[in-house]
Amino acid sequence: MRDSANRTSQPRPSTTRRSLWLALAAVYAVGVLATNLVIDGRRDFTFPLSWYPETASLPPMSNDGPIDGEPLTQIYKSWGEPAQDATEAPIILLHGSPGSATNFYGGTTRPGLGRLLGETRRTYALDLPGMGRSRSDPPTRSSRSHAHAVLAFMDTIGTERAHIVGWSNGGAVALNMADIDIERVASIVLLGSVGDQAVEGSGSYRFEQLKYEIGLAATYMLERLTPHIGLLELREPRNGLRNFDDTDQRPLAGIMQNLDTPTLILHGRDDFLVADWAAEHHHGLMPRSTLIMTEHDHFMPFLAAEETANHINKFVARFDDPNAEPTRQTIDLAPRVKPFGNAGEAALDWLHFAPVLLVLPLVTLVGWLLPGRAWVAVLVGATELDIGVAWLGLAIGKAIRAVRNGNSRKPVKWAMVVLDPLAQLGLGFLFVQLIVRPLIRVGPDSLHGIGWLLAVLVLAALFVALPRIWTTRGRQKLKAAVTRLIHHEWWPSWTLYAPLLPLFAWWSIKYRHPLAFTACNPGIPNGGGFAGESKADITASLVATGDPRVLYGEACEPVGTPGERATAMLDRLEAEPRLGGLPVMLKPDAGEQGRGVTRCDTATDIEHFFERQPGRALLQRYDPGPCEYGVMYIRVPAPGSRNPGRILCINRKQLPAVTGDGQRSLEQLVWSHERFRCQADLFLERLGIEASRVPAEGEAVRLGSLGNHAQGCAFIDAPELITPELEDHVCALAEGFGGPDAPPLDVGRFDLRAVDEASLVSGEFAVVEVNGVTSEPASLYDPQRGPLFAWRLLAKQWSTAYRLGAARAGDGSGAALGPTLAARLAWSHLRNRPPAG
């Protein structure tokens, strides 16, 4: 009874967990409440005016000028003595967003731009309304309203005319001031400045406004819904975002084109916030401008204050006289690097000004490939592409991949859709700005293009490595990626065939037809097996040889539900003894590379096959082997041979298997295997719950039973198996293909099964299938061979196919496909090929 009482007195786990969550929710609510009280209290507090350097009172402003309302306190700081010469105009410094007049103050060890300019003339730096230390909340923070405020400030200090230096977003204020009252603006210095909407981020006003609105919402939620108790201050970033959000930069291009005010565009070649090409564009728009391009970045007022002050002083001194005529010129102190020549510059120019609706799909498409994502990151880091467009494009591409891979219901995958591209672009930006640009700047011009290409490759490697190096499984995946990269067995097919394109061009000329090889194998439709040929029809042609070693098969038409088709197949297995009963092989009728090939041991397996593969199929007798071989045949006799053809190559099909050690599970054995980790997902899906089993020491566990590469089989070149006896048997099959009255086979690969190698050589084998003229000599994928071996083997196969096809076309026994028909067949085959499952 005591034990029962003790058990009932203990809280249930679910109750304890609920109480913990309620406690955490209460702590969070209290923290958020306290945070909002602190934030609101801080914003209601106003520092005494005596705490500020200097102040003035201004009316609130709209885009059209002063409006009724409570006057705003204008905070500013001045340097220098009042002008002795009535014609000498002061300088007014306008900060960017986010920012304040303190940007121009400098420090105890480094003089600021304001003090340096104040050594030669009266200089003012303002906190624009609602920004910096100002606690006011004006109706708008637009650059146009700020322009009205600065002009009103000039009235309060008794200045009729001034030189306006606009840094970053302050440049938009300076341009609007000249547009409102050009007589009061002696000159303009656009210092790392914004301007035309076409060079702002994506170039699209709507897209940029969306970015600012998202930024405002995100900072508000972060500030208000995070329990930081006032430690997180986001007021200034939010004011900066409001400044951009309230500003319409679209009219600035017209203002710049029509502006008569002398203007200096002072810009850093390494400016990563306003790109150098944007400054060059602005110089092209402004007929009375001077462009000085320095080697610095966006923060010239901080990091190069003395040089910046010298450039400004020299420029404004010329235009105290309102009648002085500006000289249009370009002073390039840091010439632009053109790593890819004029063609590359033309492509970048298109990218800079192309509509976002064109650039976004392009980024999405390029982002499918890993090096493509690295290129996008490098372009962002080099300020050639907007980070918002890049992020959205890469995120869309990743979302599409998630859906296609069946991960659309996993919250973690959707989180990574957002975070992965952001992390990659951030890494690309830092890598380019901190490493690539400094290194390339000091190198010879001839190496710049190579430098950028190396940057892309390094970033691509980092994108693969960084997410994986932290865990054992991740490091194993990284090893698999390296293996796939360095060995041609895992390369995409186009990388093996691309180097042979000059040879294909030569054979097309030599044999007078680009598709001369499709005249081979006239007994196989669709150009001798060029694309989309029927496995069932080819099997019927093999059966017609009368050779009992051919595994019998029948076509299964796509009629009825998967269950009805499975029932029909079971009926055929009972009615046709040549099918051999269960287990049986089912293959898509127009498959390739083992796609969809399935060994069915039960009626359920058959039904599942038809659920995945709804098209026409081949039902074929199963042979247990266990050894399987791929034999590439060409109808060219070997020297001294009595046969009309010979074996070009033969390969063993090594089925995947692991050996237990009594300690590691099957999953661990797969991931630790140098080769099997490259197809680990395939094997683990096939093993299912069996993957967690720990096999006994010495126990061999087969991971696959089908002899194709896509299902994990290794192809080992075995030239020692090519004997005159085996060639006799293979040539007999090729000559008898289709029956006694049918044309023989010219080029093709036989897939054979046998008990062992001795049985194979003696002719005791089963013929699984034959593939036509485009079948590959599978030995080229031998993991112990290199790409040169593969290219030599492919060259020998295709030169023979062209020669035999040309001979067929010449004597009228065959005809090559026309390009249009070939393209139609290839497209139909790609569109209708079965899924891999």
Secondary structure, 3 states (H helix, E strand, C coil): CHHHHHHHHCCCHHHHHHHHHHHHHHHHHHHHHHHHHHHHHHHHCCCCHHHCCEEEEECCEECCEECCCCCEEEEEEEECCCCCCCCCCCEEEECCCCCCHHHHCECCCCECHHHHHHCCCCEEEECCCCCCCCCCCCCCCCHHHHHHHHHHHHHHCCCCCEEEEEECCHHHHHHHHHHHCHHHEEEEEEECCCCCHHHCCCCCHHHHHHHHHHHHHHHHHHHHHCCCCCCCCCHHHHHHHHHHHHCCCCCHHHHHHHCCCCEEEEEECCCCCCCHHHHHHHHHHCCCEEEEEECCCCCHHHHCHHHHHHHHHHHHHCCCCCCCCCCCEEEECCCCCCCCHHHHHHHHHHHHHCCHHHHHHHHHHHCCCHHHHHHHHHHHHCCCCCHHHHHHHHHHHHHHHHHHCCCCCCHHHHHHHHHHHHHHHHHHHHHHHHHHHHHHHHCCHHHHHHHHHHHHHHHHHHHHHCCCCCCHHHHHHHHHHHHHHHCHHHCCHHHHHHHHHHHHHHHHHHCCCCCHHHHCCCCCHHHHHCCCCCHHHHHHHHHCCCCCCECCEEEECCCCCHHHHHHHHHHHHHHCHHHCCCCEEEEECCCCCCCCCEEECCHHHHHHHHHHCCCCEEEEECCCCCEEEEEEEECCCCCCCCCCCEEEEEEEEECCEEECCCCCCHHHHHHHCCCHHHHHHHHHHHHHHHHHCCCCCCCEEECCCCCCHHHCCEEEECHHHCCHHHHHHHHHHHHCCCCCCCCCCCEEEEEEEECCHHHHHHCCEEEEEEECCCCCCHHHHCCCCCHHHHHHHHHHHHHHHHHHHHHHHHHCCCCCCCHHHHHHHHHHHHHHCCCCC
